[in-house]
Structures are given as C-alpha cells and as structure tokens.
Amino acid sequence: MPDSAPQPDTPARRVIVLGSTGSIGAQTLEVIENLNAQHAAGVFPARHEVVGLAAGRNAGRLVEQARALGVRDLALAEGAADAPAGARVRTGAGAAERLVREVEADLVVAAMVGSAGLPATLAAIELGRDVALANKETLVAAGALVIPAARERGVRLLPIDSEHSAMWQALPAPTCPPCALGPEVDRIVVTASGGPFREWDSDRIARATPAEALAHPTWDMGAKITIDCASLTNKALEVIEAHWLFGLPGDRLGVVVHPQSIVHSFVEYADGSVVAQLGAPDMRTPIQHALTWPRRAPGVSRRLDFAALGRFDFEPPDLERFPALGLAYEVIERGGVTGAVFNGANEAAVAAFLEGRIPFGRIPALSRAAMDSIAAGTPGEARDLADVLDADREARRFVELSIQTPRARARPGDPAVSAAPGASHA
C-alpha cells in the first residue's frame, strides 16, 4: 500500500499491451481500469496509461478497445481495421514489433500467444523497457537471447503466469527476475491442476476430442493454452521458463499435481522451510502483481474462503500418461535451439489437433520426434533471433510432413505417432 496520496502531476506509467484482445490482454485492461480507479480515489500512487494495443486478427475487438481507452497507436498482424479517427494502425507480420519500437512506453505486457510475440518482446528489451511476461514461449524458444539481453540493459521480466508469479512472490524481497538463485533455495516446485484428463487412462487420453481437451476444470484460458494444459505441455513450458527466469537447473525444478489450483508454486529453502503462494484461480491477481510491484493495491479477484476450501490434494505427475512433461528436462539439458524446436513443433501439432487432422495423443509424440530429428545430439546454438526462427520453422515443417506421411515418420512402438490423422473425431 502507498505511504502517501498521489500528486496531481505524477507522470502516468505508459503501457503497451501485446495480445490485447486475448484472455490475458483483456484481463490486463480490466486490471488497469481498477488500478486507475484506486489512483483516482487516492489509494494507489501510480496511474497507468495504455499507449499501444496489438492483436493478431481480431480487428473489431481491437478497435473497440482503442475507442474505449482513447489509444491512438495500434497493431494488427492479419487483416485490416477501421481505426478510430486520429489513430494509426500498423499491419502485417511485424506490426507488433513496429508498435513497440515507435511508441514510447515504460512497460510492455507480452501476452501474445506462441512464438509470434518473440520479436516484439526482444525489441522491448533492446529498448530497455520492463516486460510483464505472459508469453512463456518467449523464454522457451529464446531464453538464451532474452536473459542476457535483459541483464545487459537492466530490464525486469515481471512474470504474469500464475505459477511464476507465485515463485517470485515466495522468494525473498526484493528479488526480481531475471536472477540466479543461490544455494539458499533448494528447489522450486510448480503445481499443475492435472487438466481435464487427470483421471483418464492412456488410451482414452489419446482419443480425446478438442471439446474434451478444451474443458479445463479450473482455469478459463484461450484455446492453445488450454490444449497445452490438457497434455501437461503447458507445465513443461513453465518448467523451462522457470529455468531461465530463476537460473535453476532441471534437477532443482519439480512439478506436483494439485487439482484445486489454489497453491500455485512452492519454494523449498535449504533449511527445510517451504514457502508457498496461494490464491484463487484468477489470472487478474498475477497480472496486477506484475503491474504494481513492488507495491500492492486492492484487487478485483475473489478472496479465498479457507473454511470452504475443505482440502488440498497433491500427487506426482504421471509421465507415462503425460509424456510431454518429461520433455522439459530434456530441453533444459540439451540447450541450444532445442527449446525453439519443442515449442514450434508443439504449436504446429496443437493447431493440427484443433483442425481435426491428428488425434490428441499425437501432440507430444510429434514434439518428441521433432526434437530427436532436428535437435538430436548437439543442437545448434541460439546465437541470434534468426537461429531461433529457423529452428521454429524447421520444427513446424517437420510436423507438417509427419502428418502427411505418418507411417514414414512414426517412431517404432509408438501407436500415437502412427495413428491415422483425424482419429480424434472418430
């Protein structure tokens, strides 16, 4: 809480929101509206001004947001927008990056889904702007580029993912990523809800439909992230992201299944103490923490009712039923462009599953096959953005060719790989 009321001439914190029309982006704007109301009431000292919005293809929603907030600088990756009078709309694949480079800002919220947000996020870091990071793929694919650049320019990476926000909050203040945790921290443990298939057997999981995979029991998210949660690929991405944010090797990063989604992460200290962060499964809480750190303000998320919670359950993840999770540790160990290959292959496989072209069980199998084919042995180094994007493209190409010729690409003894395309709708 602030120690004094805000002054009328306090400069606003200028914010660009990348992915503003998606779930995280829309909730970010809601949080900013709440914070500005707190500022107007003299409760919180800082005012936030949204100075740029970027979206993928939802032009209508982007324009609505721009009109409501009076934003004059926009970016749209696909299509065209009927912009408000006086507004400038950048269009095309590089629109978000141009927005970041051309509009002055203090904070960039990176909420674009997948690797599409990588160039714009790197541009923000290059310009020395703090980044509120919801796009975990940025670090999975290009952590070897992002972390050194952030350290060199003194950029803070403020995690928005609930799990990484929980880790951050459970660490001694004033720790702020990127950082390298010392021996006082034994291990960080990420919690997973287990997704909609937590109690399903392997055969049933392999045949799951998109509708079943999208029915997450506790979180309301976009389609790609929800599918990743169903396969526990999302948890694999989070382990890799934690490796980069907190400088920990794979053997100091763990995962435990917690169906209630109330405990978001644990930090285990060398003396045996364990500090956990708890909160309702509501993304607005970690979003607000990233926007207000190191202060706190009244939020819009519901409060926990401990008397009504009843019980907390914890169980180890089953790597046989959810093999994608185990790939995280291989990505960390192999290094180089392996993360870009894993991420690109997964994105391509998820898209194919949602289109009904492959069964659910084939998603992690394709990621594994791409890693073994493209990043086997000693993978190429991620020296620059071109290396990362080349690996990403190669992984997507591999997945597409594998889908077209499943038997030629099948791994021996892997029924998920050799299953016929479209089996998810059988």
C-alpha positions as CSV (number, residue, x, y, z in Angstrom):
1,M,0.0,0.0,0.0
2,P,1.3,3.5,-0.7
3,D,2.7,5.7,2.1
4,S,1.2,8.9,0.7
5,A,-1.6,10.0,-1.6
6,P,-0.7,10.5,-5.3
7,Q,0.2,14.0,-6.5
8,P,-1.8,15.6,-9.4
9,D,1.4,15.9,-11.6
10,T,2.5,12.3,-11.0
11,P,3.5,11.0,-14.5
12,A,1.5,8.1,-15.7
13,R,3.1,4.7,-16.3
14,R,2.8,4.2,-20.1
15,V,1.8,0.7,-21.1
16,I,1.8,-1.2,-24.4
17,V,-0.3,-4.4,-24.4
18,L,0.6,-7.0,-26.9
19,G,-2.2,-9.5,-27.4
20,S,-4.8,-7.1,-26.0
21,T,-7.8,-9.0,-27.5
22,G,-6.9,-12.3,-25.9
23,S,-7.8,-13.6,-22.5
24,I,-4.7,-12.2,-20.7
25,G,-4.7,-8.9,-22.6
26,A,-8.4,-8.3,-21.9
27,Q,-7.9,-9.0,-18.2
28,T,-4.8,-6.7,-18.2
29,L,-7.0,-3.9,-19.3
30,E,-9.5,-4.7,-16.6
31,V,-6.8,-4.6,-14.0
32,I,-5.5,-1.3,-15.3
33,E,-9.0,0.1,-15.1
34,N,-9.2,-1.0,-11.4
35,L,-5.8,0.4,-10.6
36,N,-6.7,3.8,-12.2
37,A,-9.9,3.9,-10.1
38,Q,-7.7,3.2,-7.0
39,H,-5.4,6.1,-8.1
40,A,-8.3,8.4,-8.5
41,A,-9.5,7.6,-5.0
42,G,-6.1,8.3,-3.6
43,V,-5.4,4.7,-2.7
44,F,-2.7,3.8,-5.2
45,P,0.0,6.3,-6.2
46,A,0.6,5.4,-9.8
47,R,-1.7,5.9,-12.8
48,H,-1.4,3.6,-15.9
49,E,-1.9,4.9,-19.4
50,V,-2.4,2.5,-22.2
51,V,-0.5,3.9,-25.2
52,G,-0.5,1.0,-27.6
53,L,-2.5,-2.1,-28.3
54,A,-1.6,-5.1,-30.6
55,A,-3.7,-8.0,-31.7
56,G,-3.5,-10.9,-34.1
57,R,-6.6,-10.9,-36.2
58,N,-9.5,-9.7,-34.0
59,A,-9.7,-6.2,-35.6
60,G,-13.2,-5.5,-34.3
61,R,-12.3,-6.1,-30.7
62,L,-9.0,-4.1,-31.1
63,V,-10.9,-1.1,-32.4
64,E,-13.4,-1.3,-29.5
65,Q,-10.6,-1.3,-27.0
66,A,-8.9,1.6,-28.7
67,R,-12.1,3.7,-28.7
68,A,-12.8,2.9,-25.1
69,L,-9.3,3.7,-23.9
70,G,-8.5,6.5,-26.3
71,V,-5.5,4.6,-27.7
72,R,-4.1,6.1,-30.9
73,D,-1.4,3.5,-31.7
74,L,-2.4,0.0,-32.8
75,A,-1.0,-3.1,-34.4
76,L,-2.8,-5.9,-36.3
77,A,-1.0,-8.9,-37.6
78,E,-3.7,-10.1,-40.0
79,G,-6.4,-8.2,-41.9
80,A,-7.3,-4.5,-41.7
81,A,-9.1,-2.4,-39.0
82,D,-11.5,0.5,-39.3
83,A,-9.4,2.6,-36.9
84,P,-10.8,5.5,-34.9
85,A,-10.2,9.0,-36.1
86,G,-6.6,10.0,-35.5
87,A,-5.4,6.5,-34.7
88,R,-2.6,4.8,-36.6
89,V,-2.8,1.1,-37.3
90,R,0.3,-0.9,-38.2
91,T,-0.5,-4.1,-40.1
92,G,1.3,-7.2,-41.1
93,A,3.5,-9.8,-39.5
94,G,5.9,-7.3,-38.0
95,A,3.2,-4.9,-36.8
96,A,3.7,-5.5,-33.0
97,E,7.4,-5.1,-33.2
98,R,7.0,-1.8,-35.1
99,L,4.5,-0.6,-32.4
100,V,7.0,-1.3,-29.7
101,R,9.8,0.5,-31.5
102,E,7.8,3.5,-32.5
103,V,5.7,4.2,-29.3
104,E,7.3,5.4,-26.1
105,A,6.4,3.2,-23.2
106,D,7.6,2.3,-19.7
107,L,6.2,-1.3,-19.6
108,V,5.3,-3.8,-22.3
109,V,2.8,-6.5,-21.5
110,A,3.8,-9.5,-23.6
111,A,0.5,-11.5,-23.9
112,M,0.6,-12.7,-27.5
113,V,0.2,-16.5,-27.7
114,G,3.0,-18.6,-29.1
115,S,6.3,-17.6,-30.7
116,A,4.6,-14.8,-32.6
117,G,5.3,-12.3,-29.8
118,L,9.1,-13.0,-29.7
119,P,10.3,-10.2,-32.0
120,A,8.3,-7.6,-30.3
121,T,9.4,-8.8,-26.8
122,L,13.0,-8.7,-27.8
123,A,12.5,-5.2,-29.2
124,A,11.1,-4.0,-25.9
125,I,14.1,-5.5,-24.0
126,E,16.5,-3.9,-26.6
127,L,14.9,-0.5,-25.8
128,G,15.3,-1.0,-22.1
129,R,11.7,-1.4,-21.3
130,D,10.4,-3.6,-18.5
131,V,8.3,-6.6,-19.7
132,A,5.4,-8.1,-17.9
133,L,5.7,-11.6,-19.4
134,A,2.7,-13.8,-20.0
135,N,4.1,-15.3,-23.2
136,K,6.1,-18.3,-21.8
137,E,7.1,-19.3,-25.3
138,T,9.4,-16.3,-25.5
139,L,11.8,-17.9,-22.9
140,V,11.2,-21.5,-24.0
141,A,12.3,-20.7,-27.6
142,A,14.8,-17.9,-27.0
143,G,15.8,-17.8,-23.3
144,A,19.5,-17.8,-24.4
145,L,18.9,-14.5,-26.1
146,V,16.3,-12.9,-23.8
147,I,18.0,-13.4,-20.4
148,P,21.5,-12.0,-21.4
149,A,19.8,-9.0,-23.1
150,A,17.6,-8.3,-20.1
151,R,20.6,-8.4,-17.8
152,E,22.7,-6.2,-20.0
153,R,20.0,-3.5,-20.2
154,G,18.7,-3.7,-16.7
155,V,15.3,-4.9,-17.8
156,R,13.0,-6.5,-15.3
157,L,11.0,-9.5,-16.5
158,L,7.8,-9.4,-14.4
159,P,6.1,-12.8,-14.7
160,I,2.4,-12.9,-15.2
161,D,2.0,-16.7,-15.4
162,S,0.3,-17.6,-12.1
163,E,3.0,-20.2,-11.3
164,H,6.0,-17.9,-12.0
165,S,4.3,-15.1,-10.2
166,A,3.9,-17.4,-7.2
167,M,7.6,-18.4,-7.3
168,W,8.6,-14.7,-7.5
169,Q,6.3,-13.8,-4.5
170,A,7.7,-16.7,-2.4
171,L,11.3,-15.6,-2.9
172,P,13.0,-13.1,-0.5
173,A,12.2,-9.5,-1.4
174,P,13.3,-7.6,-3.4
175,T,14.3,-10.4,-5.8
176,C,13.1,-9.7,-9.3
177,P,13.7,-11.8,-12.4
178,P,15.9,-12.4,-14.3
179,C,18.0,-13.7,-11.4
180,A,20.3,-16.6,-10.4
181,L,19.1,-18.1,-7.1
182,G,21.9,-19.3,-4.8
183,P,22.1,-22.3,-2.5
184,E,19.7,-20.9,0.0
185,V,16.9,-22.2,-2.4
186,D,17.0,-26.0,-2.8
187,R,14.2,-26.3,-5.3
188,I,11.1,-24.7,-6.8
189,V,8.0,-26.8,-7.3
190,V,5.4,-25.9,-9.9
191,T,1.9,-27.0,-9.3
192,A,-0.4,-28.4,-12.1
193,S,-4.2,-28.8,-12.0
194,G,-3.8,-32.1,-13.9
195,G,-6.2,-30.8,-16.6
196,P,-9.4,-32.5,-17.7
197,F,-7.7,-35.9,-18.3
198,R,-6.1,-36.2,-14.8
199,E,-8.0,-39.5,-14.1
200,W,-8.2,-40.8,-17.7
201,D,-6.2,-43.8,-18.9
202,S,-3.7,-43.5,-21.7
203,D,-5.9,-45.0,-24.4
204,R,-8.8,-42.6,-23.6
205,I,-6.4,-39.6,-23.4
206,A,-5.0,-40.5,-26.9
207,R,-8.5,-40.4,-28.4
208,A,-9.7,-37.2,-26.7
209,T,-11.6,-34.7,-28.8
210,P,-11.0,-31.0,-29.0
211,A,-14.2,-30.3,-27.0
212,E,-13.0,-32.6,-24.2
213,A,-9.5,-31.1,-24.2
214,L,-10.9,-27.6,-24.0
215,A,-13.0,-28.3,-20.9
216,H,-10.5,-27.2,-18.3
217,P,-11.7,-27.9,-14.7
218,T,-10.4,-24.7,-13.0
219,W,-9.0,-22.1,-15.4
220,D,-10.6,-20.1,-18.2
221,M,-8.0,-19.5,-20.9
222,G,-7.5,-19.4,-24.7
223,A,-7.7,-22.5,-26.8
224,K,-4.0,-23.1,-27.4
225,I,-3.0,-22.8,-23.7
226,T,-6.0,-24.9,-22.7
227,I,-4.9,-27.7,-25.0
228,D,-1.4,-27.5,-23.7
229,C,-2.8,-27.8,-20.1
230,A,-4.7,-31.0,-21.1
231,S,-1.4,-32.6,-22.3
232,L,0.7,-31.1,-19.5
233,T,2.8,-29.4,-22.2
234,N,2.0,-26.2,-20.6
235,K,3.6,-27.4,-17.4
236,A,6.7,-28.4,-19.5
237,L,6.9,-24.9,-20.9
238,E,6.6,-23.5,-17.4
239,V,9.5,-25.6,-16.1
240,I,11.7,-24.3,-18.9
241,E,10.5,-20.8,-18.3
242,A,11.4,-21.1,-14.6
243,H,14.8,-22.4,-15.5
244,W,15.5,-19.2,-17.4
245,L,13.8,-16.7,-15.0
246,F,15.5,-18.0,-11.9
247,G,18.7,-19.6,-13.2
248,L,18.0,-23.1,-11.8
249,P,19.0,-26.4,-13.5
250,G,16.4,-29.1,-14.1
251,D,17.2,-31.1,-11.0
252,R,16.1,-28.1,-8.9
253,L,12.7,-27.8,-10.6
254,G,9.8,-30.1,-9.8
255,V,6.2,-30.5,-10.6
256,V,3.3,-31.7,-8.4
257,V,-0.4,-32.1,-9.4
258,H,-2.8,-30.1,-7.3
259,P,-6.3,-30.3,-8.7
260,Q,-7.7,-27.4,-6.7
261,S,-5.4,-24.9,-8.3
262,I,-5.1,-22.8,-5.1
263,V,-1.4,-23.4,-4.3
264,H,0.4,-22.0,-7.4
265,S,4.0,-22.9,-6.6
266,F,6.4,-23.8,-3.7
267,V,9.9,-22.6,-2.9
268,E,11.8,-25.1,-0.9
269,Y,14.7,-23.5,1.1
270,A,17.9,-25.1,2.3
271,D,16.8,-25.1,5.9
272,G,13.8,-27.2,5.1
273,S,11.3,-24.4,5.1
274,V,8.7,-24.3,2.3
275,V,7.1,-21.1,1.2
276,A,4.0,-21.3,-1.0
277,Q,1.8,-18.7,-2.7
278,L,-1.9,-19.3,-2.6
279,G,-4.7,-17.5,-4.4
280,A,-8.0,-18.1,-6.3
281,P,-7.5,-19.4,-9.9
282,D,-7.9,-15.9,-11.4
283,M,-5.2,-14.5,-13.7
284,R,-6.0,-10.9,-12.7
285,T,-4.1,-11.5,-9.4
286,P,-0.7,-12.2,-11.0
287,I,-1.3,-9.6,-13.7
288,Q,-1.9,-6.9,-11.0
289,H,1.2,-8.0,-9.1
290,A,3.3,-7.5,-12.2
291,L,1.8,-4.1,-12.8
292,T,2.1,-2.8,-9.3
293,W,5.4,-4.4,-8.0
294,P,6.9,-3.7,-5.5
295,R,3.6,-2.2,-4.1
296,R,0.3,-3.9,-3.7
297,A,-3.2,-2.5,-4.2
298,P,-6.8,-3.7,-3.7
299,G,-7.5,-6.2,-6.5
300,V,-10.5,-7.4,-8.4
301,S,-10.1,-11.1,-7.9
302,R,-12.2,-13.0,-5.4
303,R,-10.8,-13.7,-2.0
304,L,-10.1,-17.3,-0.7
305,D,-12.6,-18.7,1.8
306,F,-10.3,-21.1,3.7
307,A,-13.3,-22.5,5.7
308,A,-14.9,-23.5,2.4
309,L,-11.8,-24.9,0.7
310,G,-12.1,-28.2,2.5
311,R,-9.0,-30.0,1.4
312,F,-5.8,-29.7,-0.7
313,D,-4.7,-32.7,-2.7
314,F,-1.2,-33.3,-4.1
315,E,0.1,-36.1,-6.2
316,P,3.1,-36.8,-8.5
317,P,2.6,-36.3,-12.3
318,D,2.3,-39.5,-14.4
319,L,4.9,-39.2,-17.1
320,E,3.7,-42.3,-18.9
321,R,0.2,-40.8,-19.4
322,F,1.6,-37.3,-19.9
323,P,4.9,-37.7,-21.6
324,A,5.2,-34.0,-22.7
325,L,6.1,-33.0,-19.2
326,G,9.3,-35.1,-19.3
327,L,10.4,-33.2,-22.5
328,A,11.0,-30.1,-20.4
329,Y,14.0,-31.6,-18.7
330,E,15.5,-32.7,-22.0
331,V,15.1,-29.2,-23.4
332,I,17.0,-27.8,-20.4
333,E,19.7,-30.4,-20.7
334,R,20.2,-30.2,-24.4
335,G,20.2,-26.4,-24.7
336,G,20.8,-24.6,-27.9
337,V,17.8,-24.3,-30.2
338,T,16.0,-27.3,-28.6
339,G,13.5,-25.1,-26.9
340,A,12.6,-23.4,-30.2
341,V,12.1,-26.9,-31.8
342,F,10.0,-28.1,-28.9
343,N,7.8,-25.0,-28.9
344,G,7.4,-24.8,-32.7
345,A,6.5,-28.5,-33.0
346,N,4.0,-28.3,-30.2
347,E,2.3,-25.2,-31.7
348,A,2.0,-26.8,-35.0
349,A,0.7,-30.1,-33.5
350,V,-1.9,-28.3,-31.4
351,A,-3.1,-26.4,-34.4
352,A,-3.4,-29.7,-36.4
353,F,-5.3,-31.3,-33.5
354,L,-7.8,-28.4,-33.3
355,E,-8.3,-28.7,-37.0
356,G,-9.2,-32.4,-36.6
357,R,-6.1,-33.6,-38.5
358,I,-4.4,-35.6,-35.8
359,P,-5.5,-37.3,-32.5
360,F,-4.7,-35.7,-29.2
361,G,-2.2,-38.4,-28.3
362,R,0.0,-37.5,-31.2
363,I,0.7,-33.9,-30.0
364,P,3.5,-34.9,-27.5
365,A,4.7,-37.6,-29.9
366,L,5.3,-35.1,-32.6
367,S,7.2,-32.8,-30.3
368,R,9.4,-35.6,-29.2
369,A,10.0,-36.7,-32.8
370,A,10.9,-33.2,-33.9
371,M,13.4,-32.8,-31.0
372,D,15.0,-36.2,-31.9
373,S,15.2,-35.3,-35.6
374,I,16.2,-31.7,-35.6
375,A,17.9,-31.1,-32.2
376,A,19.4,-34.5,-31.7
377,G,22.9,-34.8,-30.3
378,T,24.5,-31.4,-30.0
379,P,21.8,-28.9,-31.1
380,G,22.7,-25.7,-32.9
381,E,23.4,-22.6,-30.8
382,A,20.8,-19.8,-30.4
383,R,23.2,-17.0,-31.4
384,D,20.5,-14.6,-32.6
385,L,16.9,-14.3,-33.5
386,A,17.4,-15.8,-36.9
387,D,18.7,-19.1,-35.4
388,V,15.6,-19.3,-33.2
389,L,13.2,-18.6,-36.0
390,D,15.0,-21.0,-38.3
391,A,14.6,-23.8,-35.7
392,D,11.0,-22.9,-35.2
393,R,10.2,-23.1,-38.9
394,E,12.1,-26.4,-39.3
395,A,10.1,-27.9,-36.4
396,R,6.8,-26.8,-38.0
397,R,7.8,-28.1,-41.3
398,F,8.8,-31.4,-39.7
399,V,5.3,-31.7,-38.0
400,E,3.5,-31.0,-41.3
401,L,5.5,-33.6,-43.2
402,S,4.9,-36.1,-40.4
403,I,1.2,-35.5,-40.5
404,Q,1.1,-36.0,-44.3
405,T,3.2,-39.2,-44.1
406,P,2.6,-40.7,-40.6
407,R,4.0,-44.1,-41.3
408,A,7.2,-42.8,-42.7
409,R,7.8,-40.6,-39.7
410,A,6.5,-43.0,-37.0
411,R,8.8,-44.0,-34.1
412,P,8.8,-47.8,-33.6
413,G,6.4,-48.9,-31.0
414,D,4.6,-45.6,-30.7
415,P,0.9,-46.0,-31.5
416,A,0.2,-42.3,-31.0
417,V,2.6,-41.4,-33.8
418,S,1.3,-44.0,-36.2
419,A,-2.3,-43.3,-35.6
420,A,-4.3,-42.1,-38.6
421,P,-4.9,-38.4,-38.9
422,G,-8.4,-37.3,-37.8
423,A,-8.8,-40.1,-35.3
424,S,-9.7,-37.5,-32.7
425,H,-13.1,-37.2,-34.4
426,A,-13.7,-41.0,-34.9
